Amino acid sequence: MRSVLATVVLIALVPLATLAQAAGPPEPVVVVHGAWGGGWDWKGVEGELRARGRDVYRATLTGQGERHHLASPEIGLETHIRDVVNLIVWEQLEDVVLVGHSYGGMVITGVADRIPDRIGKLVYLDAMLPFDGECVVSIMGAREGECGDVSSLQGQSGGFIAPGWVQPDAVPPYDVPHPARTLVDPLTLEGAPGEGKPALYIVTREAPGQPDGFDWAAERAAQLGWPVEELVADHNPQRTHPSEVADLILGRR
């Protein structure tokens, strides 16, 4: 009787095993932080995503986070794009869920354009959503400067932007000055942002219905036909709402 039951169980399990093998491993998640931050900022979200069975790679852009010793006024937007491209290529990642926060939206848009065959989905978290030829300052308004002209960029000193909350004597991990050139370098794209890729835009609001500084980007996303989700949180929900951010990244909300 036991042998008959064992045979039945094995027969029942074979299709399931075959199906699981055909499905392959879950898509890896690569996260890109915003200005002044680092990969450290996403440690909580990584834990949430790994608990949901995902491999996670927290990129730290050159001159930021634990790589701030490499900071240089010569660091540009393309440097940061190449940081993430190389991470994906060297780790041999495929079907990547690529997430960008704030300034990180500039970076992931460039990455998806450079290696579209490696990207499965794009997720913008209260992030820049640029078109071809745009830079951060041209999107945010001429009062902040002009593309290519670091000298006209308000708040830059020695080639870096360092808001008041950036304190060099803080205990790590902490925000660090951001290379100003990355904000005036225009982004070159072959087509529309994330062309042909599934994408999601998440806009944060500190209260339901309250305006957000990235409403313009959410509107662009809607015009591109992307779904737009609202998350009641501050601009850094990766710190304050890691579980909710993980759910949104995986489309589980």
Backbone as CSV, one residue per row, in Angstrom:
resi,resn,N_x,N_y,N_z,CA_x,CA_y,CA_z,C_x,C_y,C_z
1,MET,0.832,-1.203,0.000,0.000,0.000,0.000,0.866,1.253,0.000
2,ARG,1.978,1.200,0.830,2.858,2.356,0.897,3.523,2.634,-0.444
3,SER,3.930,1.565,-1.136,4.592,1.756,-2.431,3.651,2.357,-3.452
4,VAL,2.386,1.986,-3.394,1.395,2.543,-4.316,1.215,4.033,-4.057
5,LEU,1.122,4.400,-2.756,0.971,5.808,-2.408,2.180,6.614,-2.826
6,ALA,3.378,6.049,-2.621,4.607,6.747,-3.013,4.628,6.995,-4.509
7,THR,4.181,5.992,-5.278,4.154,6.142,-6.738,3.194,7.245,-7.157
8,VAL,2.031,7.289,-6.516,1.036,8.309,-6.828,1.589,9.699,-6.524
9,VAL,2.262,9.821,-5.363,2.828,11.118,-4.976,3.878,11.561,-5.975
10,LEU,4.757,10.642,-6.387,5.803,10.981,-7.349,5.215,11.412,-8.677
11,ILE,4.203,10.707,-9.137,3.556,11.074,-10.404,2.942,12.458,-10.308
12,ALA,2.352,12.760,-9.147,1.706,14.064,-8.966,2.727,15.187,-8.916
13,LEU,3.920,14.904,-8.366,4.929,15.940,-8.198,5.728,16.229,-9.456
14,VAL,5.847,15.282,-10.354,6.668,15.476,-11.557,6.228,16.692,-12.364
15,PRO,4.958,16.870,-12.697,4.562,18.063,-13.455,4.897,19.367,-12.730
16,LEU,4.735,19.360,-11.374,5.044,20.564,-10.616,6.523,20.896,-10.692
17,ALA,7.369,19.890,-10.574,8.812,20.116,-10.644,9.207,20.608,-12.021
18,THR,8.591,19.996,-13.033,8.893,20.409,-14.408,8.482,21.857,-14.635
19,LEU,7.309,22.226,-14.093,6.815,23.595,-14.236,7.734,24.584,-13.537
20,ALA,8.193,24.230,-12.330,9.078,25.122,-11.576,10.390,25.322,-12.311
21,GLN,10.907,24.226,-12.907,12.160,24.324,-13.645,11.998,25.207,-14.874
22,ALA,10.853,25.081,-15.543,10.622,25.880,-16.745,10.484,27.351,-16.403
23,ALA,9.888,27.638,-15.231,9.687,29.022,-14.849,11.000,29.726,-14.554
24,GLY,12.012,28.991,-14.054,13.307,29.577,-13.748,13.287,30.357,-12.452
25,PRO,14.426,30.898,-12.048,14.502,31.651,-10.785,13.796,32.991,-10.914
26,PRO,13.370,33.557,-9.780,12.723,34.884,-9.812,13.681,35.933,-10.354
27,GLU,13.114,36.967,-10.968,13.941,38.026,-11.545,14.712,38.767,-10.451
28,PRO,16.001,39.030,-10.682,16.780,39.786,-9.693,16.343,41.250,-9.673
29,VAL,16.535,41.883,-8.538,16.186,43.293,-8.366,17.477,44.091,-8.166
30,VAL,17.650,45.129,-8.973,18.781,46.047,-8.828,18.220,47.407,-8.452
31,VAL,18.682,47.965,-7.337,18.169,49.255,-6.875,19.255,50.322,-6.998
32,VAL,18.835,51.518,-7.413,19.747,52.648,-7.604,19.253,53.808,-6.742
33,HIS,20.100,54.262,-5.847,19.743,55.314,-4.896,19.696,56.686,-5.561
34,GLY,19.268,57.673,-4.795,19.209,59.043,-5.281,20.461,59.823,-4.948
35,ALA,20.425,61.127,-5.224,21.568,62.000,-4.954,21.895,62.008,-3.462
36,TRP,23.190,62.092,-3.163,23.738,62.168,-1.804,23.674,60.856,-1.037
37,GLY,23.015,59.857,-1.573,22.806,58.609,-0.839,23.835,57.546,-1.141
38,GLY,23.386,56.304,-1.090,24.251,55.159,-1.357,23.441,53.886,-1.293
39,GLY,24.056,52.789,-1.644,23.360,51.506,-1.570,22.891,51.184,-0.160
40,TRP,23.590,51.724,0.840,23.219,51.505,2.246,21.780,51.910,2.530
41,ASP,21.283,52.880,1.785,19.952,53.426,2.021,18.850,52.401,1.741
42,TRP,19.188,51.321,1.042,18.194,50.341,0.613,18.327,49.008,1.349
43,LYS,19.074,49.010,2.441,19.294,47.756,3.167,17.985,47.160,3.689
44,GLY,17.106,48.011,4.213,15.818,47.525,4.717,14.952,46.926,3.633
45,VAL,14.900,47.580,2.471,14.114,47.049,1.352,14.717,45.747,0.859
46,GLU,16.046,45.675,0.839,16.686,44.418,0.429,16.227,43.266,1.317
47,GLY,16.204,43.491,2.638,15.756,42.437,3.543,14.334,41.995,3.250
48,GLU,13.469,42.970,2.961,12.077,42.643,2.634,11.975,41.852,1.332
49,LEU,12.758,42.245,0.340,12.712,41.554,-0.952,13.308,40.152,-0.863
50,ARG,14.378,40.009,-0.102,14.981,38.676,0.055,14.033,37.747,0.803
51,ALA,13.269,38.297,1.744,12.266,37.489,2.452,11.176,37.018,1.503
52,ARG,11.033,37.720,0.377,10.048,37.346,-0.636,10.689,36.526,-1.758
53,GLY,11.923,36.096,-1.552,12.575,35.176,-2.481,13.346,35.809,-3.618
54,ARG,13.687,37.086,-3.509,14.398,37.769,-4.595,15.869,37.995,-4.261
55,ASP,16.721,37.867,-5.273,18.099,38.314,-5.162,18.119,39.819,-5.382
56,VAL,18.873,40.528,-4.563,18.881,41.989,-4.607,20.317,42.495,-4.707
57,TYR,20.501,43.499,-5.556,21.805,44.139,-5.728,21.622,45.628,-5.485
58,ARG,22.322,46.138,-4.462,22.222,47.548,-4.103,23.417,48.293,-4.704
59,ALA,23.172,48.983,-5.801,24.255,49.732,-6.451,24.614,50.950,-5.602
60,THR,25.905,51.267,-5.558,26.358,52.542,-5.001,27.111,53.271,-6.105
61,LEU,26.653,54.441,-6.452,27.220,55.202,-7.565,28.568,55.800,-7.170
62,THR,29.442,55.949,-8.157,30.789,56.462,-7.920,30.748,57.817,-7.203
63,GLY,31.520,57.916,-6.111,31.587,59.144,-5.348,30.537,59.258,-4.262
64,GLN,29.680,58.236,-4.130,28.602,58.262,-3.151,28.773,57.125,-2.135
65,GLY,28.073,57.235,-1.005,28.082,56.154,-0.030,29.476,55.703,0.346
66,GLU,29.660,54.381,0.394,30.964,53.820,0.751,32.015,54.045,-0.340
67,ARG,31.592,54.626,-1.467,32.533,54.943,-2.539,32.812,56.451,-2.610
68,HIS,32.536,57.167,-1.520,32.723,58.614,-1.532,34.199,59.002,-1.608
69,HIS,35.098,58.050,-1.295,36.535,58.346,-1.428,36.952,58.501,-2.891
70,LEU,36.069,58.125,-3.808,36.335,58.268,-5.245,35.705,59.541,-5.811
71,ALA,35.155,60.368,-4.944,34.462,61.577,-5.398,35.386,62.494,-6.191
72,SER,34.849,63.020,-7.301,35.605,63.915,-8.175,34.627,64.809,-8.929
73,PRO,35.000,66.073,-9.157,34.137,66.953,-9.960,33.949,66.462,-11.387
74,GLU,34.789,65.536,-11.821,34.706,65.026,-13.194,33.658,63.932,-13.353
75,ILE,33.103,63.448,-12.271,32.079,62.403,-12.354,30.829,62.973,-13.008
76,GLY,30.375,62.303,-14.054,29.193,62.750,-14.774,28.094,61.710,-14.767
77,LEU,26.988,62.044,-15.388,25.849,61.133,-15.453,26.228,59.810,-16.103
78,GLU,27.022,59.866,-17.154,27.400,58.628,-17.849,28.235,57.722,-16.951
79,THR,29.027,58.307,-16.037,29.774,57.496,-15.071,28.812,56.660,-14.244
80,HIS,27.760,57.292,-13.772,26.796,56.591,-12.930,25.997,55.558,-13.723
81,ILE,25.679,55.868,-14.949,25.005,54.880,-15.801,25.904,53.665,-15.993
82,ARG,27.183,53.921,-16.248,28.125,52.826,-16.464,28.313,52.006,-15.190
83,ASP,28.252,52.646,-14.015,28.334,51.903,-12.755,27.306,50.775,-12.726
84,VAL,26.067,51.112,-13.085,24.979,50.145,-12.981,25.013,49.151,-14.145
85,VAL,25.353,49.634,-15.331,25.506,48.725,-16.475,26.530,47.646,-16.139
86,ASN,27.675,48.062,-15.601,28.731,47.094,-15.295,28.319,46.135,-14.188
87,LEU,27.590,46.634,-13.191,27.087,45.745,-12.141,26.243,44.636,-12.744
88,ILE,25.329,45.008,-13.617,24.429,44.024,-14.228,25.185,43.060,-15.126
89,VAL,26.100,43.586,-15.935,26.845,42.738,-16.875,27.807,41.816,-16.129
90,TRP,28.558,42.365,-15.174,29.544,41.547,-14.450,28.884,40.483,-13.584
91,GLU,27.691,40.773,-13.065,26.958,39.781,-12.270,26.159,38.828,-13.153
92,GLN,26.192,39.063,-14.472,25.506,38.212,-15.456,24.006,38.125,-15.159
93,LEU,23.413,39.276,-14.915,21.991,39.319,-14.578,21.133,39.462,-15.827
94,GLU,19.986,38.833,-15.798,19.016,38.900,-16.895,17.635,39.209,-16.312
95,ASP,16.754,39.763,-17.147,15.376,40.064,-16.735,15.335,40.872,-15.440
96,VAL,16.201,41.847,-15.356,16.356,42.630,-14.138,15.154,43.530,-13.882
97,VAL,14.689,43.546,-12.634,13.746,44.570,-12.177,14.622,45.723,-11.697
98,LEU,14.655,46.796,-12.464,15.575,47.905,-12.203,14.817,49.053,-11.547
99,VAL,15.235,49.404,-10.333,14.523,50.390,-9.519,15.395,51.626,-9.339
100,GLY,14.816,52.809,-9.552,15.546,54.051,-9.342,14.761,55.002,-8.464
101,HIS,15.449,55.618,-7.502,14.823,56.581,-6.605,15.355,57.980,-6.876
102,SER,14.476,58.957,-7.016,14.843,60.364,-7.152,15.815,60.552,-8.334
103,TYR,17.027,61.074,-8.088,18.022,61.207,-9.162,18.294,59.872,-9.853
104,GLY,18.123,58.780,-9.130,18.350,57.455,-9.710,17.499,57.184,-10.931
105,GLY,16.401,57.938,-11.106,15.586,57.787,-12.311,16.350,58.175,-13.562
106,MET,17.235,59.176,-13.455,18.088,59.543,-14.590,18.971,58.366,-14.972
107,VAL,19.513,57.726,-13.950,20.463,56.640,-14.157,19.794,55.415,-14.769
108,ILE,18.669,54.977,-14.190,18.061,53.747,-14.706,17.503,53.943,-16.108
109,THR,17.093,55.165,-16.442,16.625,55.428,-17.805,17.762,55.220,-18.786
110,GLY,18.954,55.693,-18.422,20.121,55.491,-19.273,20.538,54.039,-19.343
111,VAL,20.471,53.341,-18.223,20.859,51.925,-18.195,19.950,51.102,-19.103
112,ALA,18.639,51.319,-19.008,17.692,50.571,-19.837,17.921,50.840,-21.318
113,ASP,18.385,52.039,-21.643,18.678,52.385,-23.033,19.957,51.703,-23.514
114,ARG,20.942,51.546,-22.621,22.236,50.977,-23.017,22.196,49.457,-23.131
115,ILE,21.494,48.797,-22.200,21.448,47.328,-22.207,19.991,46.844,-22.094
116,PRO,19.159,47.169,-23.071,17.735,46.809,-22.977,17.498,45.304,-22.883
117,ASP,18.406,44.506,-23.443,18.228,43.057,-23.425,18.367,42.460,-22.026
118,ARG,18.934,43.229,-21.095,19.127,42.727,-19.729,18.007,43.150,-18.781
119,ILE,17.168,44.076,-19.217,16.169,44.669,-18.334,14.792,44.074,-18.590
120,GLY,14.134,43.639,-17.500,12.796,43.084,-17.626,11.705,44.065,-17.256
121,LYS,11.994,44.941,-16.283,10.981,45.880,-15.799,11.676,47.076,-15.160
122,LEU,11.042,48.242,-15.274,11.553,49.458,-14.655,10.583,49.932,-13.575
123,VAL,11.137,50.366,-12.449,10.319,50.926,-11.369,10.937,52.255,-10.954
124,TYR,10.149,53.321,-11.066,10.585,54.662,-10.677,9.913,55.018,-9.353
125,LEU,10.719,55.288,-8.326,10.196,55.638,-7.011,10.424,57.122,-6.754
126,ASP,9.354,57.913,-6.901,9.455,59.370,-6.732,10.733,59.855,-7.430
127,ALA,10.829,59.538,-8.699,12.101,59.669,-9.413,11.992,60.531,-10.664
128,MET,13.148,61.006,-11.105,13.245,61.714,-12.372,12.859,60.785,-13.514
129,LEU,12.124,61.328,-14.479,11.748,60.567,-15.674,12.087,61.422,-16.890
130,PRO,13.332,61.330,-17.357,13.799,62.223,-18.423,13.521,61.702,-19.825
131,PHE,13.425,62.640,-20.760,13.400,62.327,-22.174,14.778,62.621,-22.760
132,ASP,14.957,62.240,-24.007,16.242,62.437,-24.682,16.661,63.911,-24.657
133,GLY,17.915,64.156,-24.299,18.463,65.503,-24.316,18.237,66.304,-23.057
134,GLU,17.477,65.770,-22.111,17.203,66.495,-20.879,18.247,66.186,-19.806
135,CYS,18.417,67.140,-18.903,19.244,66.931,-17.720,18.404,67.288,-16.501
136,VAL,18.914,67.024,-15.323,18.150,67.298,-14.108,17.740,68.765,-14.038
137,VAL,18.699,69.661,-14.291,18.388,71.089,-14.127,17.440,71.604,-15.199
138,SER,17.493,71.064,-16.397,16.572,71.532,-17.436,15.147,71.079,-17.146
139,ILE,15.006,69.935,-16.491,13.678,69.439,-16.139,13.108,70.230,-14.966
140,MET,13.963,70.501,-13.996,13.502,71.128,-12.757,13.342,72.636,-12.866
141,GLY,13.884,73.251,-13.909,13.686,74.676,-14.102,14.986,75.410,-14.343
142,ALA,14.940,76.397,-15.240,16.155,77.125,-15.639,16.815,77.845,-14.468
143,ARG,16.047,78.142,-13.425,16.642,78.866,-12.294,17.743,78.050,-11.620
144,GLU,17.737,76.734,-11.847,18.749,75.881,-11.242,19.996,75.747,-12.105
145,GLY,19.996,76.337,-13.282,21.155,76.230,-14.154,20.770,75.768,-15.539
146,GLU,21.762,75.453,-16.359,21.528,74.990,-17.716,22.338,73.733,-17.978
147,CYS,21.854,72.896,-18.894,22.577,71.673,-19.218,23.991,72.007,-19.675
148,GLY,24.937,71.278,-19.118,26.326,71.441,-19.513,27.071,72.547,-18.795
149,ASP,26.374,73.401,-18.047,27.016,74.555,-17.415,27.007,74.380,-15.890
150,VAL,28.067,73.780,-15.359,28.158,73.547,-13.922,28.258,74.863,-13.161
151,SER,28.939,75.858,-13.760,29.181,77.115,-13.058,27.897,77.872,-12.733
152,SER,26.848,77.639,-13.544,25.582,78.348,-13.307,24.676,77.618,-12.323
153,LEU,25.110,76.469,-11.852,24.281,75.648,-10.976,24.306,76.199,-9.557
154,GLN,23.153,76.600,-9.060,23.065,77.178,-7.721,23.416,76.130,-6.664
155,GLY,24.188,76.547,-5.676,24.509,75.671,-4.556,25.733,74.820,-4.755
156,GLN,26.359,74.885,-5.947,27.534,74.040,-6.164,28.781,74.749,-5.655
157,SER,29.658,73.967,-5.067,30.923,74.483,-4.564,31.999,73.439,-4.799
158,GLY,33.017,73.821,-5.552,34.092,72.885,-5.844,33.665,71.712,-6.684
159,GLY,32.558,71.892,-7.422,32.080,70.806,-8.281,31.115,69.853,-7.606
160,PHE,30.647,70.212,-6.404,29.732,69.342,-5.675,28.533,70.143,-5.141
161,ILE,27.437,69.425,-4.927,26.253,69.990,-4.291,26.137,69.348,-2.907
162,ALA,26.076,70.174,-1.872,26.002,69.649,-0.511,24.968,70.431,0.292
163,PRO,23.713,69.983,0.305,22.681,70.659,1.100,23.027,70.663,2.590
164,GLY,22.298,71.458,3.345,22.599,71.648,4.750,22.596,70.387,5.580
165,TRP,21.774,69.410,5.193,21.703,68.196,6.012,22.917,67.280,5.813
166,VAL,23.736,67.546,4.798,24.920,66.727,4.546,26.030,67.176,5.489
167,GLN,26.327,66.356,6.478,27.319,66.684,7.491,28.502,65.717,7.405
168,PRO,29.686,66.228,7.042,30.839,65.343,6.825,31.340,64.648,8.079
169,ASP,30.981,65.134,9.268,31.471,64.510,10.496,30.445,63.550,11.100
170,ALA,29.423,63.201,10.327,28.397,62.286,10.813,28.958,60.865,10.917
171,VAL,28.246,60.030,11.655,28.638,58.627,11.793,28.097,57.856,10.595
172,PRO,28.925,57.072,9.894,28.446,56.311,8.732,27.346,55.336,9.142
173,PRO,26.405,55.079,8.223,26.313,55.663,6.880,25.618,57.023,6.904
174,TYR,26.001,57.898,6.003,25.415,59.234,5.945,25.464,59.769,4.513
175,ASP,24.632,60.772,4.251,24.619,61.407,2.935,25.925,62.179,2.723
176,VAL,26.378,62.213,1.474,27.638,62.877,1.132,27.401,63.856,-0.018
177,PRO,28.313,64.808,-0.261,28.149,65.731,-1.396,28.009,64.969,-2.715
178,HIS,27.202,65.541,-3.590,26.904,64.890,-4.869,27.598,65.636,-6.010
179,PRO,28.224,64.908,-6.955,28.901,65.569,-8.086,27.936,66.412,-8.911
180,ALA,28.217,67.689,-9.012,27.319,68.620,-9.685,27.172,68.323,-11.169
181,ARG,28.227,67.824,-11.790,28.174,67.584,-13.244,27.066,66.612,-13.623
182,THR,26.750,65.672,-12.740,25.696,64.697,-13.054,24.345,65.361,-13.232
183,LEU,24.189,66.565,-12.669,22.904,67.264,-12.735,22.755,68.127,-13.981
184,VAL,23.879,68.384,-14.657,23.825,69.215,-15.867,24.167,68.428,-17.133
185,ASP,24.585,67.177,-16.977,24.853,66.343,-18.153,23.538,65.931,-18.806
186,PRO,23.352,66.225,-20.100,22.135,65.775,-20.780,22.175,64.272,-21.027
187,LEU,21.034,63.649,-20.936,20.916,62.212,-21.162,20.630,61.943,-22.632
188,THR,21.381,61.029,-23.207,21.174,60.641,-24.609,20.438,59.309,-24.669
189,LEU,19.300,59.299,-25.345,18.492,58.089,-25.474,18.212,57.798,-26.938
190,GLU,18.073,56.529,-27.254,17.721,56.119,-28.616,16.230,56.297,-28.884
191,GLY,15.423,56.186,-27.838,13.976,56.306,-28.011,13.350,56.882,-26.765
192,ALA,12.103,56.503,-26.508,11.411,56.956,-25.305,11.969,56.239,-24.087
193,PRO,11.809,56.802,-22.888,12.288,56.129,-21.683,11.687,54.729,-21.554
194,GLY,12.556,53.741,-21.333,12.084,52.375,-21.128,11.285,51.808,-22.276
195,GLU,11.587,52.241,-23.477,10.785,51.858,-24.642,10.636,50.340,-24.745
196,GLY,9.383,49.895,-24.797,9.092,48.477,-24.960,9.186,47.669,-23.684
197,LYS,9.437,48.311,-22.547,9.579,47.599,-21.284,8.390,47.858,-20.366
198,PRO,7.969,46.832,-19.615,6.982,47.108,-18.563,7.590,48.087,-17.559
199,ALA,6.803,49.007,-17.067,7.318,50.009,-16.135,6.223,50.408,-15.155
200,LEU,6.676,50.889,-14.006,5.773,51.340,-12.951,6.319,52.634,-12.377
201,TYR,5.426,53.600,-12.138,5.835,54.818,-11.459,5.138,54.878,-10.108
202,ILE,5.935,55.127,-9.049,5.401,55.261,-7.693,5.645,56.695,-7.242
203,VAL,4.582,57.419,-6.969,4.712,58.784,-6.473,4.351,58.790,-4.987
204,THR,5.178,59.451,-4.188,4.909,59.502,-2.758,4.163,60.792,-2.403
205,ARG,3.310,60.698,-1.402,2.572,61.862,-0.906,2.573,61.791,0.614
206,GLU,2.923,62.890,1.257,2.976,62.881,2.716,1.585,62.828,3.328
207,ALA,0.571,63.136,2.521,-0.828,62.962,2.929,-1.627,62.670,1.666
208,PRO,-2.708,61.901,1.763,-3.510,61.589,0.583,-3.953,62.859,-0.149
209,GLY,-3.724,62.881,-1.455,-4.130,64.024,-2.265,-3.192,65.201,-2.227
210,GLN,-2.172,65.146,-1.387,-1.242,66.274,-1.274,-0.309,66.317,-2.484
211,PRO,-0.019,67.494,-3.025,0.895,67.593,-4.171,2.284,67.071,-3.815
212,ASP,2.984,66.590,-4.832,4.337,66.074,-4.646,5.257,66.704,-5.681
213,GLY,6.496,66.881,-5.332,7.460,67.490,-6.244,7.717,66.696,-7.495
214,PHE,7.267,65.443,-7.523,7.471,64.604,-8.698,6.154,64.301,-9.411
215,ASP,5.127,65.118,-9.169,3.862,64.944,-9.885,4.065,65.035,-11.395
216,TRP,4.976,65.926,-11.823,5.250,66.073,-13.257,5.733,64.755,-13.860
217,ALA,6.554,64.018,-13.105,7.079,62.743,-13.599,5.991,61.681,-13.624
218,ALA,5.119,61.701,-12.604,4.000,60.767,-12.592,3.079,61.014,-13.781
219,GLU,2.898,62.283,-14.136,2.076,62.623,-15.300,2.730,62.131,-16.587
220,ARG,4.034,62.276,-16.678,4.743,61.743,-17.855,4.561,60.236,-17.954
221,ALA,4.697,59.574,-16.813,4.544,58.117,-16.802,3.153,57.716,-17.298
222,ALA,2.141,58.419,-16.838,0.773,58.130,-17.275,0.618,58.349,-18.774
223,GLN,1.253,59.398,-19.285,1.197,59.672,-20.725,1.894,58.578,-21.529
224,LEU,2.900,57.947,-20.924,3.598,56.840,-21.580,2.823,55.530,-21.472
225,GLY,1.704,55.571,-20.737,0.878,54.383,-20.588,1.284,53.485,-19.439
226,TRP,2.113,54.002,-18.543,2.548,53.210,-17.399,1.539,53.327,-16.257
227,PRO,1.397,52.273,-15.467,0.589,52.406,-14.251,1.291,53.320,-13.249
228,VAL,0.517,54.087,-12.512,1.055,54.987,-11.493,0.419,54.625,-10.157
229,GLU,1.267,54.342,-9.178,0.810,54.019,-7.825,1.155,55.163,-6.884
230,GLU,0.287,55.412,-5.909,0.553,56.420,-4.889,0.885,55.732,-3.567
231,LEU,1.903,56.254,-2.906,2.311,55.731,-1.607,2.341,56.886,-0.613
232,VAL,1.567,56.781,0.453,1.559,57.823,1.476,2.820,57.658,2.320
233,ALA,3.775,58.526,2.062,5.079,58.463,2.731,5.848,59.715,2.365
234,ASP,6.989,59.920,3.006,7.854,61.027,2.624,8.651,60.645,1.378
235,HIS,9.606,61.493,0.989,10.350,61.271,-0.241,11.313,60.084,-0.152
236,ASN,11.553,59.589,1.049,12.485,58.462,1.228,11.783,57.259,1.851
237,PRO,10.800,56.691,1.160,10.070,55.559,1.733,10.913,54.300,1.853
238,GLN,12.041,54.247,1.143,12.938,53.101,1.306,13.462,53.036,2.743
239,ARG,13.458,54.185,3.436,13.874,54.226,4.843,12.694,54.014,5.781
240,THR,11.570,54.626,5.460,10.444,54.665,6.395,9.376,53.605,6.147
241,HIS,9.271,53.121,4.900,8.232,52.142,4.547,8.828,51.020,3.685
242,PRO,9.852,50.315,4.166,10.521,49.311,3.326,9.620,48.166,2.874
243,SER,8.703,47.734,3.737,7.817,46.630,3.361,6.870,47.041,2.243
244,GLU,6.293,48.239,2.359,5.384,48.724,1.324,6.108,48.936,0.000
245,VAL,7.330,49.450,0.073,8.113,49.644,-1.152,8.405,48.310,-1.816
246,ALA,8.764,47.304,-1.023,9.032,45.971,-1.569,7.798,45.404,-2.254
247,ASP,6.639,45.559,-1.629,5.395,45.060,-2.225,5.112,45.744,-3.562
248,LEU,5.325,47.052,-3.619,5.071,47.783,-4.855,6.041,47.366,-5.961
249,ILE,7.300,47.179,-5.613,8.296,46.740,-6.595,7.886,45.427,-7.227
250,LEU,7.351,44.545,-6.414,6.961,43.208,-6.889,5.516,43.154,-7.381
251,GLY,4.838,44.296,-7.376,3.464,44.330,-7.871,2.485,43.587,-6.985
252,ARG,2.730,43.602,-5.670,1.892,42.829,-4.749,0.972,43.701,-3.896
253,ARG,0.818,44.961,-4.294,-0.087,45.819,-3.513,-1.420,45.945,-4.208
